[in-house]
Every structure is written in structure tokens, then in C-alpha cells.
Amino acid sequence: MANGADPWMYRHTDGFYYFMVTCGDRLDLYRSPSMSGVANAPKTTIWLPPDEGPGSRELWAPEIHYIQGKWYVYFTASAGGGDATRKIYVLENENDDPTTGIWTEKGPVNTALPGLDGTILEHGGKMYFMYAGYGHFPEYGSAIYACLMENPWTLTGSESLLTKPEYDWEMQGGMAINEGPCFLIRYGKVFMIYSASTTWSDDYGLGMLTAAEGSDLLNPDSWTKSDRPVFVKCVENGVFAPGHNSFTQSPDGSEDWIVYHAIPESDGGADKRQPRMQKFGWTADGRPEFGRPVAAAIEYPVPSGEC
């Protein structure tokens, strides 16, 4: 794709990959039988915002999930005028094919703070909501909070602060940012991968928190934060500001892939963000190893199991 930020790719049991990127003024959903064919797959505009008021502006970071037999899309939107009106909204669709049927707005998630980049984690019989919240601390832009959910659009109980900007690599581009949480669960561990620094900075990159699979994921003490980023720019390959990712697997389930956006030139700015994907592996002690962002102008093997 020539451009597109905040890419979310979801592999469903129907054999299709569902893909979304930030469009700003609408929500588009791609449906593809292959990962490598997503860019040319049919797309359906599943949601248009109201002309004005809450949820009418800056539709960002859409994610599609399949929860309890229904489809849900989480996306950030505002009423315009800055971060104070920014919330995460939820859509629901009961149809088997989410490119058809009726999408019903369930309203904004009842987060304690204005925020963005909401996501869901179902684990251990519980449903968690994680998002990047604004305004609690004046010294930085956003931090990542977690809360239990009583249903896919309603939080219950108090929110926990899981990570805030602490290191220089989380404070590049003029703001201190932790945002875009998503998850891997493997080898008895839960990994939260998040994005740090400003998305327009060359040094936007990915950080990581790790918790034991059976631990209390709302307890900040359950998590260990890496003191260095786990995925960063690669000047030699012409890849800058890699971040705001999702994870999926190859069609045969044998490979893990990271889907992320990056900027193809230094100081290129947020408008030049492009969705990309590459395979990743695991270390001997069971941690994800993302390697370096791959250059765009090289041949790369398609995911295993693609026709």
C-alpha cells in the first residue's frame, strides 16, 4: 500500500484475513484470502461518522476483533478540537461476514481518561481493555492503562497504569508517548508490545512488557518492562519510525508475522506512513525477536501456506 497508518490484520477461522488502517474520515475493511494480497483485496466502507459532534472527527487506529460470536471494531474518534474529546468507540456486527450485515454503534468505552488506541485481550477467562490515556500526568503525552470489561463495550472496576514514558527512546519527537498496545501469548508469558515516542519521529519504535501467563495482568508489578526498544528504525534499509503494529500468523499457522507502519525516508512525516509486514522469530528463552525492519525494494518470501 502506498500509505496507511496503524495497520491491523486479523486472521479468522473462516480462512480470511481482515485488515484495517487509519483513514481519518471513515472505516474501511479489507477481506483477503491471503496476507500478501490484502492491499489489492476488496474493501468495504463499514462506517461513516456523524457530520458533527462526538465521534465525528479523526477516526484513527481501527481494530477488528471476533468476541463471543460477534464482530467488534474499536476505533478512536473525537469531536474535534484536540485530545480532550478523544475516545474509543465500539461497533458491533452479528453477521458471519463482517463486510456485510449491519454495524451498530455501541458508543464510547467508559474510560477514565480521554484516549486512543483501544484494544481487547481475552485471557484466562477474563476480558481486558487496554488503551493510551491522556492527561493524568502533565509531564508526558500518553500512558497505557488496563481495565476489566463486563461486556465488549463496558469497563468495570478501576483502571491500572501499566506503562508510562520513562526512557529517552520513549520521548523522541517532542512528546513523551506510550500508545498502541497489542499482545502475544507464548511459552507461558504474556507480552505487551507498545509504541513509543511521536509517530512522526524517525525514532518512533516498539517497546515491550512481559508478564507470567497466570499473573494478575491488572497489577503493574506483574509486568517487567524492557529498558530498550525491541524494534527500531533501520537507516541502511530506508525504514524509519516503525511502530503501531498488530500480529498474525501465516495461513498454515507455522509462522508469526508482525504488521506495522513505517516511513520510507528520514523526517518524512506522519502523512507518509505505510503498512508493512515481515516474519519474526523467538529467542531460546521464549521471547519475540523482531529483527530489523526489512527494506521495501527486495523480494521476500510470502507467508507459508499461501497459494
HELIX and SHEET records of a PDB file:
HELIX    1   1 VAL A   38  ASN A   40  5                                   3    
HELIX    2   2 ASP A   83  THR A   85  5                                   3    
HELIX    3   3 ASP A  168  GLU A  170  5                                   3    
HELIX    4   4 PRO A  220  SER A  222  5                                   3    
HELIX    5   5 ALA A  270  LYS A  272  5                                   3    
SHEET    1   A 4 ALA A   5  ARG A  11  0                                        
SHEET    2   A 4 TYR A  17  THR A  22 -1                                        
SHEET    3   A 4 LEU A  27  SER A  32 -1                                        
SHEET    4   A 4 LYS A  43  TRP A  47 -1                                        
SHEET    1   B 4 ARG A  57  ILE A  67  0                                        
SHEET    2   B 4 LYS A  70  SER A  78 -1                                        
SHEET    3   B 4 LYS A  87  ASN A  93 -1                                        
SHEET    4   B 4 THR A 104  PRO A 108 -1                                        
SHEET    1   C 4 GLY A 115  HIS A 123  0                                        
SHEET    2   C 4 LYS A 126  TYR A 134 -1                                        
SHEET    3   C 4 SER A 142  ASN A 151 -1                                        
SHEET    4   C 4 THR A 154  THR A 163 -1                                        
SHEET    1   D 4 ASN A 178  ARG A 186  0                                        
SHEET    2   D 4 LYS A 189  ALA A 196 -1                                        
SHEET    3   D 4 GLY A 205  ALA A 212 -1                                        
SHEET    4   D 4 TRP A 223  LYS A 225 -1                                        
SHEET    1   E 4 PHE A 240  GLN A 249  0                                        
SHEET    2   E 4 ASP A 256  ILE A 263 -1                                        
SHEET    3   E 4 GLN A 274  TRP A 282 -1                                        
SHEET    4   E 4 PRO A 288  GLU A 289 -1                                        
END                                                                             
